[in-house]
Amino acid sequence: MKPSEILIAARTLLETKGWTQDAMARDISGIAVSCHDPRATCFCALGATGKVLGPNRYITILYGHEQYMYDVFDGIPSSTNDAEDTHMLDVLIAFDFAILMAQDNGD
């Protein structure tokens, strides 16, 4: 997958399944679970990209989408995602900017 495709799929996942903070993913009861756990019902920004990439590819290989996420989240995405004053809309807008940057670069 191209970086823009990863970002689009992750954003779509957040918008359709839901967003969370302080965990990669949560189940219906709000308990933190792996982003690959079939019980996961909502995801953080990094958890959504992890879900899109699959359990055998997340973290171990760089796919190019990371730099766009670092750029729009002003550093580590989880720091922004988990900030007390961050809302789901903030994260979706950040993904929108990352997607545009990736597409502008042909990624």
C-alpha positions in Angstrom: 0.0 0.0 0.0 1.1 3.5 -0.7 1.4 5.8 2.3 -1.7 7.8 1.2 -3.7 4.6 1.0 -2.6 3.6 4.5 -3.6 7.0 5.9 -6.9 7.0 4.1 -7.8 3.5 5.3 -6.8 4.4 8.9 -8.8 7.6 8.8 -11.8 5.7 7.5 -11.4 3.2 10.3 -11.4 5.9 12.9 -14.4 7.6 11.4 -16.5 4.4 11.1 -15.4 2.4 14.1 -14.5 5.2 16.5 -11.5 6.8 18.2 -9.9 6.4 21.6 -7.1 7.8 23.8 -4.5 6.2 26.0 -4.7 2.8 24.3 -4.0 1.4 20.8 -7.6 0.1 20.8 -10.5 -0.6 23.1 -13.2 -3.2 23.2 -16.9 -2.5 23.6 -16.5 -2.3 27.4 -13.7 0.3 27.1 -10.9 -2.1 28.0 -7.6 -1.6 26.3 -6.9 -4.3 23.7 -4.4 -4.8 20.8 -5.3 -3.0 17.6 -5.4 -6.5 16.1 -7.7 -8.0 18.6 -11.0 -8.9 17.0 -12.8 -7.4 20.0 -11.4 -3.9 19.2 -14.2 -1.4 18.5 -12.3 1.9 18.5 -8.7 2.9 17.8 -6.2 5.6 18.5 -4.3 7.2 15.5 -1.4 4.7 15.7 -3.8 1.8 16.4 -5.8 2.6 13.3 -2.7 2.4 11.1 -1.6 -0.8 12.9 -5.0 -2.4 12.2 -4.7 -1.3 8.5 -1.2 -2.8 8.1 -2.0 -6.0 9.9 -0.4 -7.9 12.8 2.7 -9.1 11.0 3.7 -5.7 9.5 3.0 -3.1 12.2 6.1 -1.4 13.8 8.7 -3.7 12.3 8.8 -2.1 8.9 8.5 1.5 7.9 5.9 2.2 5.2 6.4 5.9 4.5 3.2 7.1 6.1 5.0 7.7 9.4 6.7 10.9 8.4 3.5 12.4 7.3 1.9 11.5 10.7 4.9 12.9 12.6 4.7 16.1 10.6 1.0 16.8 11.2 0.9 15.6 14.8 4.0 17.8 15.7 6.0 14.8 16.7 4.9 11.5 18.1 1.3 11.0 17.1 0.4 9.3 20.4 1.3 12.5 22.3 -1.2 14.5 20.3 -3.8 11.8 20.2 -3.7 11.3 23.9 -3.6 15.0 25.0 -6.4 16.0 27.3 -7.6 18.7 24.9 -7.5 16.6 21.7 -10.8 15.4 20.2 -11.7 13.0 17.5 -12.2 15.8 15.0 -8.7 17.1 15.7 -7.3 13.6 14.8 -9.4 13.3 11.7 -8.3 16.8 10.5 -4.6 15.8 11.1 -5.2 12.7 9.0 -6.7 14.9 6.3 -3.5 17.0 6.2 -1.3 13.9 6.2 -3.2 12.4 3.3 -2.9 15.6 1.3 0.8 15.8 2.0 1.3 12.2 0.9 -0.8 12.7 -2.2 1.1 15.9 -3.1 4.3 13.9 -2.9 3.0 11.1 -5.1 2.8 8.8 -2.2 
